Amino acid sequence: MLRKMGLGGLFGQKTDHPLADAKDVRRILAELPTDNAFKALDEIIDWFGYLIDNHHFPAERFYEVLVQFEGAAQPHLQRLSREYLQSARLSRAEERRLWSIHHGFWTMLALTYERCLKVSLAVERPSDALRQGLPALCVRLISALGGILKWERFQYGSGDNALWGRLGWVVQQASKAKFAEQPVLVGRGKPSSVEQEFKRVMIFQSAALDALRPLDMELAEILLAHFLGHFYYTGKAVHDCIYWVDLALAYRPQRLAIFPTKAENSQRFFKAGDAYEVMQQMLRDLERGGKLPEELALGGLQCTPLMLIGVLRHLLNYFSPTPPLRQHDRHRVMHKMTLLDGLPAITKGLLGPPEVREVDSWFVENVSRGGFGALLKAAASDPPRIGGLLAMQPEGGENWLLGIIRRCRRESDGELRVGIEILARRVVAVGLRSCNTPSYVVAGKLHGLLLRDGNAEGEVRLVLQQAGFAPRDTLEYSLDGQKYLLSPLILVEQSPDYVLARYRQSVLA
């Protein structure tokens, strides 16, 4: 880009750098595309790269220029982020493109802020302006590193330990210079500090994100930022803290079940503290029919009280004074499992003859009474999502199990480990007719998955497409020569692709 502008040779010249002059920076920012977010962000990322590579850029201008470019990027990032999180029918290619531009931006921004910090620390006699800018620089750097971690979480990455080493280094530099707790305003509307920003990243990354969809992760981050001041955060070991981290070690936060062997000044601990009660109060208000809190900074996200209720319940579960324990023991195995992914594929596979089934294969690594853990190889087809519906058949078996993906974690080699809750060990696809229309629809027009075990007496559970469920719609189906009537009782679970509901079942003569 810069060579096309005739600026490629200027980077070795200290005074002629195109970003060293305030007027040139304003011109460059004004010329960024306003109608093409991808192109604008690509150009900003290019400028970050040239700043990192240049070793003669004036230290006094470095931070100021970076803040201007970050500010110019924010509207584009917010728009594309909303598209990534809330577009219901993104293709895998579109999703990957949106993810890549965000991850690339935060990666380059963090590298550039790191370069800026190292340049500033290396100045022998820094000016007052340079010294006064260090607290805000460190806060922005921690926020950028947190952005990398968040977008890796959106793809269910566990977070590179090296990133935690970089975060710890920033906090240690701030502590050494005695400004780690100094509040500064960095554009979010309220002051933050180095310790406060690290606390925000640490608590969010400890919130069992592998059990949430990306939109729910974003809502969790908003809620945790809202309640951040109520969390107890300290540099001293407290027995009932949930997580701890050592700034001097390149390692992610750990549960306090793994207690540090020795107290160090570089250690940080946290627990929910008063945040648990205030989150409970918000949950109670929403469950009683309350509206979304006006003080919650949703940043333009479309959110319903029901969505917020689900995320609050998750956070309260995992930040409880008594964190949840595994209900069933797991047993190590290694079995191949044939897979049907999603309601349409499952219905087609169960109704059609075996030779036309479109299947994928996973390897089951552990099993328990409630479900199992499976490994999806990196070279496999498009990975499933949290809440995704799966039908599974053990190698050599004949029956199909039905389950829902509850957890995902991507390993460094790209392999995906998933935790699957078993809904039923016997499932059958059935054709359904509505009894509430003037004339029955053609048999087989509406299909559902009938769960034949794990039901209360006189009831069955049924998986349907979203449009197939209505609270007053009685359904009829036939199976093994017998007709049955299904009267709706309650909606158990819903996702963008299906609903799971309980019905009262009766036999038709």
C-alpha positions in Angstrom: 0.0 0.0 0.0 2.7 2.5 1.0 4.8 1.8 -2.0 1.9 2.6 -4.2 1.7 6.0 -2.5 5.4 6.6 -3.0 6.1 6.4 0.7 8.0 3.1 0.9 11.4 4.7 1.0 10.6 7.2 3.7 10.7 4.8 6.6 14.4 4.9 7.1 14.2 8.7 7.6 13.4 9.8 11.0 11.9 13.2 10.1 10.1 12.2 6.9 8.0 9.4 8.3 4.5 9.9 6.9 2.9 9.4 10.4 5.3 11.7 12.2 3.4 14.8 11.0 0.0 15.4 12.5 -1.5 16.8 9.3 -0.4 13.8 7.3 -2.0 11.5 9.9 -5.3 13.4 9.7 -5.2 13.2 5.9 -4.5 9.4 5.9 -7.4 8.9 8.4 -9.7 11.0 6.3 -8.9 9.0 3.2 -9.8 5.6 4.8 -12.8 4.1 3.1 -16.1 4.8 4.9 -18.2 2.4 2.9 -16.0 -0.7 3.1 -15.1 -1.8 6.6 -12.9 -4.7 5.5 -10.7 -2.4 3.3 -10.5 0.3 6.0 -9.4 -2.2 8.6 -6.9 -3.8 6.1 -5.3 -0.4 5.6 -5.1 0.3 9.3 -3.5 -3.1 9.9 -1.0 -2.3 7.2 0.0 1.0 8.9 0.4 -1.0 12.2 2.8 -3.3 10.4 4.9 -0.5 9.1 5.0 1.1 12.6 6.3 -2.1 14.1 9.0 -2.4 11.5 10.2 1.1 11.8 12.9 1.8 14.4 13.2 5.5 14.0 9.7 6.7 14.7 9.6 9.4 17.4 8.6 7.9 20.8 6.6 11.0 21.7 4.3 10.5 18.6 4.0 6.7 18.7 1.2 6.4 21.3 -0.8 9.4 19.9 -0.8 8.0 16.4 -1.9 4.5 17.6 -4.8 6.0 19.5 -6.0 7.8 16.4 -5.9 4.7 14.3 -7.6 2.6 16.9 -10.3 5.2 17.2 -10.8 5.2 13.4 -11.1 1.4 13.4 -13.8 1.2 16.2 -16.9 2.0 14.1 -15.9 -0.6 11.5 -15.1 -3.2 14.2 -18.4 -2.7 16.0 -20.4 -3.0 12.8 -18.6 -6.2 11.7 -18.7 -7.6 15.2 -22.5 -7.2 15.3 -22.7 -8.9 11.9 -20.6 -11.8 13.1 -22.5 -12.3 16.3 -26.1 -11.7 15.2 -26.4 -12.7 11.5 -28.4 -15.9 11.7 -27.4 -17.4 8.4 -23.7 -16.6 7.8 -21.9 -19.1 5.6 -18.8 -20.7 7.0 -16.7 -18.6 4.6 -18.4 -15.4 5.7 -18.0 -16.3 9.3 -14.3 -17.1 8.9 -13.7 -13.8 7.0 -15.3 -11.7 9.8 -13.4 -13.6 12.4 -10.1 -13.2 10.6 -10.3 -9.5 10.2 -11.1 -9.0 13.9 -8.5 -11.4 15.1 -5.9 -9.9 12.8 -6.7 -6.4 13.9 -6.4 -7.1 17.7 -3.2 -9.1 17.0 -1.5 -6.3 15.1 -2.8 -3.6 17.5 -1.4 -5.5 20.5 2.0 -6.0 18.8 2.1 -2.3 17.9 1.2 -1.1 21.4 3.9 -3.5 22.8 6.4 -2.0 20.4 5.3 1.5 21.6 5.7 0.5 25.3 9.1 -1.0 24.8 10.2 2.1 22.8 8.9 4.4 25.6 10.5 2.4 28.4 13.9 2.5 26.5 14.0 6.3 26.4 16.7 7.4 28.9 15.2 10.8 29.7 11.5 10.6 28.9 9.5 13.8 28.7 6.6 14.5 31.1 4.1 13.8 28.3 5.8 10.4 27.6 5.7 9.4 31.3 2.1 10.6 31.8 1.0 8.5 28.8 2.3 5.2 30.0 -0.7 4.2 32.2 -3.1 4.7 29.4 -0.8 2.9 27.0 -0.6 -0.1 29.3 -4.4 -0.2 29.7 -4.9 -0.1 25.9 -2.3 -2.9 25.5 -4.1 -5.1 28.0 -7.4 -4.4 26.3 -5.9 -5.4 22.9 -4.4 -8.6 24.2 -7.8 -9.3 25.8 -9.4 -8.8 22.3 -7.1 -11.5 20.9 -8.2 -13.9 23.7 -11.9 -13.1 23.2 -11.9 -13.7 19.4 -9.9 -17.0 19.9 -12.7 -18.0 22.4 -15.3 -17.3 19.7 -13.6 -20.2 17.8 -13.4 -22.1 21.1 -9.6 -21.8 21.4 -8.4 -22.2 24.9 -6.1 -19.2 24.7 -2.3 -19.4 24.1 -0.4 -19.4 27.4 2.1 -17.0 25.7 -0.6 -14.3 25.6 -1.0 -14.6 29.4 2.8 -14.1 29.7 2.5 -10.9 27.7 -0.4 -9.7 29.8 1.6 -10.5 33.0 4.6 -8.6 31.7 2.5 -5.4 31.1 1.1 -5.5 34.7 4.5 -6.1 36.1 5.9 -3.1 34.2 3.1 -1.0 35.5 3.6 -2.2 39.1 7.3 -1.6 38.9 6.7 2.0 37.8 4.0 2.4 40.5 1.0 3.3 38.3 -0.7 -0.1 38.1 -3.7 1.2 40.1 -3.8 4.7 38.6 -7.2 5.4 37.0 -7.0 6.7 33.4 -9.7 7.5 30.8 -9.1 5.5 27.6 -12.4 6.1 25.7 -14.8 3.6 27.3 -16.7 6.3 29.1 -15.4 5.6 32.6 -11.8 5.4 34.0 -9.9 2.2 34.2 -6.4 1.2 35.4 -3.9 -1.5 34.5 -5.0 -3.8 37.4 -8.6 -3.1 36.7 -8.2 -4.0 33.0 -6.3 -7.1 33.8 -9.0 -8.1 36.3 -11.6 -7.6 33.6 -9.8 -9.9 31.1 -9.0 -12.5 33.8 -12.6 -12.8 35.1 -14.1 -13.0 31.6 -11.6 -15.6 30.5 -12.5 -17.7 33.6 -16.2 -17.7 32.9 -16.5 -21.3 31.4 -16.8 -19.8 27.9 -16.5 -23.2 26.2 -20.2 -23.7 27.2 -21.5 -20.5 25.5 -22.2 -19.4 21.9 -20.2 -16.4 20.7 -23.2 -14.0 21.2 -23.6 -15.3 24.8 -19.9 -14.8 25.3 -20.3 -11.2 24.3 -23.2 -10.7 26.7 -21.2 -12.4 29.4 -18.4 -9.9 28.9 -20.8 -7.0 29.0 -22.4 -8.3 32.2 -19.0 -9.0 33.9 -17.7 -5.5 33.0 -20.9 -4.0 34.5 -20.4 -5.9 37.8 -16.6 -5.7 37.7 -16.4 -3.5 40.8 -18.2 -6.0 42.9 -15.7 -8.9 42.2 -13.1 -9.4 44.9 -9.6 -9.2 43.5 -6.5 -9.3 45.5 -2.8 -10.0 45.4 -3.0 -12.2 48.5 -4.1 -15.9 48.7 -7.6 -16.3 50.1 -8.9 -19.8 50.6 -12.3 -19.3 49.0 -11.1 -17.5 45.8 -12.1 -19.3 42.7 -9.1 -18.6 40.4 -5.6 -17.4 40.6 -2.8 -16.4 38.2 0.9 -15.7 38.5 2.0 -12.7 36.4 5.5 -14.0 36.2 4.4 -17.3 34.6 3.1 -17.6 31.0 0.0 -19.6 32.0 -3.7 -19.0 32.0 -5.8 -18.6 35.2 -6.2 -21.8 37.3 -8.8 -22.9 39.8 -7.6 -22.6 43.3 -7.9 -26.4 43.6 -4.3 -26.2 42.3 -3.0 -24.0 45.1 0.3 -22.1 44.6 3.2 -23.7 46.5 4.6 -20.3 47.5 3.2 -16.8 47.9 4.6 -14.3 45.4 4.0 -10.6 44.7 3.2 -11.5 41.1 0.2 -13.6 42.1 -3.5 -12.4 41.7 -6.6 -14.1 43.1 -10.3 -13.4 42.6 -13.8 -14.5 43.7 -17.3 -13.3 43.0 -17.7 -11.5 46.3 -20.7 -9.1 46.2 -21.0 -9.6 42.4 -22.8 -12.9 43.1 -25.7 -11.2 45.0 -26.1 -8.3 42.6 -26.2 -10.7 39.6 -28.8 -12.7 41.4 -30.9 -9.6 41.9 -30.7 -8.7 38.2 -31.7 -12.3 37.4 -34.7 -12.2 39.8 -35.9 -8.9 38.3 -35.7 -10.3 34.7 -37.5 -13.5 35.7 -40.3 -11.5 37.1 -40.8 -9.8 33.8 -38.5 -6.9 34.1 -37.0 -5.0 31.2 -33.4 -4.9 30.1 -31.5 -2.7 32.6 -31.0 0.7 30.9 -27.5 1.1 32.5 -26.2 -2.1 30.8 -23.9 -1.0 27.9 -25.1 -3.4 25.1 -23.3 -1.5 22.4 -26.1 -1.9 19.8 -26.5 -5.6 20.3 -30.0 -6.9 19.9 -30.8 -8.7 23.1 -33.9 -9.9 24.9 -34.5 -10.5 28.6 -34.6 -14.2 27.9 -31.1 -14.2 26.4 -29.8 -12.3 29.3 -31.5 -14.7 31.8 -29.6 -17.6 30.2 -26.2 -15.9 30.4 -26.8 -14.7 34.0 -27.7 -18.3 35.1 -24.5 -19.5 33.5 -22.4 -16.9 35.3 -24.1 -17.5 38.6 -23.5 -21.2 38.2 -19.8 -20.9 37.5 -19.0 -18.0 39.9 -21.0 -19.6 42.8 -19.1 -19.8 46.1 -19.4 -23.5 45.6 -18.5 -24.1 41.9 -20.4 -26.9 40.1 -19.0 -30.4 40.3 -19.2 -33.1 37.7 -22.4 -35.2 38.3 -21.2 -38.4 36.7 -17.8 -40.1 36.6 -16.1 -40.3 33.3 -14.5 -43.4 31.9 -11.7 -43.3 29.2 -12.6 -45.1 26.0 -11.6 -44.7 22.3 -14.5 -45.6 20.0 -15.4 -44.5 16.5 -18.9 -42.9 16.2 -20.9 -42.2 13.1 -22.5 -38.8 13.2 -25.4 -36.9 11.7 -25.2 -33.2 12.3 -28.3 -30.9 12.6 -32.0 -31.6 12.5 -32.4 -31.8 8.6 -29.5 -34.3 8.3 -30.7 -36.3 11.2 -34.3 -36.6 9.9 -33.0 -37.5 6.4 -30.6 -40.0 7.8 -33.1 -41.8 10.1 -35.9 -41.9 7.5 -33.7 -42.8 4.5 -32.0 -46.2 3.8 -28.5 -46.6 5.2 -26.8 -46.3 1.8 -28.0 -42.7 1.3 -27.0 -41.4 4.7 -24.5 -38.5 4.7 -22.4 -39.1 7.8 -19.2 -37.9 9.4 -17.1 -39.8 11.9 -15.8 -38.8 15.4 -13.8 -40.5 18.0 -15.3 -40.8 21.5 -12.6 -40.3 24.2 -14.7 -40.7 27.4 -18.2 -41.6 28.5 -20.4 -41.0 31.5 -24.0 -41.7 32.3 -25.0 -38.2 31.1 -23.0 -38.0 27.9 -19.5 -38.3 26.5 -16.5 -36.3 25.2 -15.5 -36.7 21.6 -12.6 -35.6 19.3 -13.2 -34.0 15.9 -10.1 -34.2 13.8 -8.7 -30.9 12.3 -9.2 -32.2 8.7 -12.9 -33.0 9.3 -15.8 -31.1 7.8 -17.2 -27.9 9.2 -17.3 -28.1 13.0 -20.6 -28.0 14.9 -21.6 -25.3 17.3 -22.7 -25.0 21.0 -26.3 -26.1 21.1 -25.9 -28.2 17.9 -28.1 -31.3 17.6 -26.3 -34.6 16.9 -27.4 -38.2 16.2 -24.7 -40.7 16.9 -24.3 -44.4 16.2 -21.5 -46.4 17.8 -19.4 -48.3 15.4 -21.0 -51.7 14.9 -24.2 -50.6 16.6 -27.7 -50.2 15.2 -29.4 -47.7 17.5 -29.0 -44.0 17.2 -28.3 -41.7 20.2 -29.5 -38.1 20.2 -27.5 -35.4 21.9 -26.7 -31.7 22.2 -23.2 -30.1 22.2 -22.7 -28.4 25.5 -19.0 -27.6 25.4 -16.3 -27.0 22.7 -12.6 -26.5 23.1 -10.2 -26.1 20.2 -6.7 -27.4 20.7 -3.5 -25.8 19.3 -3.3 -28.3 16.5 -6.9 -27.4 15.3 -8.6 -30.5 16.7 -11.9 -29.8 18.4 -12.9 -31.5 21.6 -16.7 -31.4 22.4 -18.8 -32.4 25.4 -22.1 -33.9 24.4 -25.2 -34.3 26.6 -27.3 -37.4 25.8 -31.0 -36.5 25.4 -32.1 -40.1 24.5 -30.6 -43.4 23.6 -33.6 -44.3 21.4 -34.8 -41.9 18.8 -37.0 -42.2 15.8 -38.0 -39.8 13.0 -41.8 -39.5 12.5 -44.1 -37.8 10.1 -46.5 -35.4 11.9 -49.9 -33.8 11.1 -51.4 -30.8 12.9 -54.9 -31.4 14.2 -55.7 -27.7 14.4 -55.9 -26.9 10.7 -59.1 -27.1 8.7 -57.7 -30.0 6.7 -54.7 -32.1 7.6 -51.4 -31.3 5.9 -50.1 -34.1 3.7 -48.6 -36.9 5.8 -44.8 -36.5 6.0 -44.8 -32.8 5.3 -43.8 -32.1 8.9 -41.2 -34.3 10.5 -39.9 -34.5 14.1 -37.6 -36.6 16.2 -39.4 -38.6 18.8 -37.3 -39.3 22.0 -38.4 -42.7 23.3 -36.7 -42.9 26.6 -36.0 -40.6 29.5 -39.6 -39.3 29.5 -42.0 -38.8 32.4 -44.9 -41.3 32.4 -47.5 -40.6 29.8 -45.2 -38.0 28.1 -42.8 -37.9 25.2 -40.2 -35.3 24.1 -40.2 -34.1 20.5 -37.6 -32.2 18.5 -39.1 -30.0 15.8 -38.1 -27.1 13.5 -38.8 -23.7 15.0 -42.0 -23.2 12.9 -43.2 -26.7 13.8 -44.1 -25.9 17.5 -47.1 -23.9 18.7 -48.3 -23.9 22.4 -51.9 -24.9 21.4 -51.1 -27.1 18.4 -52.0 -30.8 18.9 -50.1 -33.2 16.7 -50.8 -36.7 15.4 -48.3 -39.4 14.2 -48.3 -43.1 13.4 -45.7 -45.6 14.5 -45.6 -49.4 14.1 -49.2 -49.5 13.0 -50.6 -47.4 15.9 -51.8 -43.8 15.8 -50.9 -41.3 18.7 -52.0 -37.9 19.7 -49.6 -35.3 21.1 -50.8 -32.4 23.3 -48.2 -29.7 23.9 -47.1 -29.2 27.6 -43.9 -27.0 27.7 -41.1 -25.8 25.5 -37.9 -27.3 27.1 -35.2 -25.8 24.9 -34.8 -23.8 21.7 -32.0 -22.8 19.3 -32.0 -21.0 16.0 -32.4 -24.4 14.2 -34.8 -26.5 16.4 -37.0 -26.7 19.5 -37.3 -29.4 22.1 -40.7 -29.8 23.7 -42.6 -32.1 26.0 -46.0 -33.5 24.9 -48.7 -35.5 26.6 -49.2 -38.7 24.5 -52.4 -40.6 24.1 -53.3 -43.6 21.9 -55.9 -43.0 19.2 -58.4 -45.8 18.5 
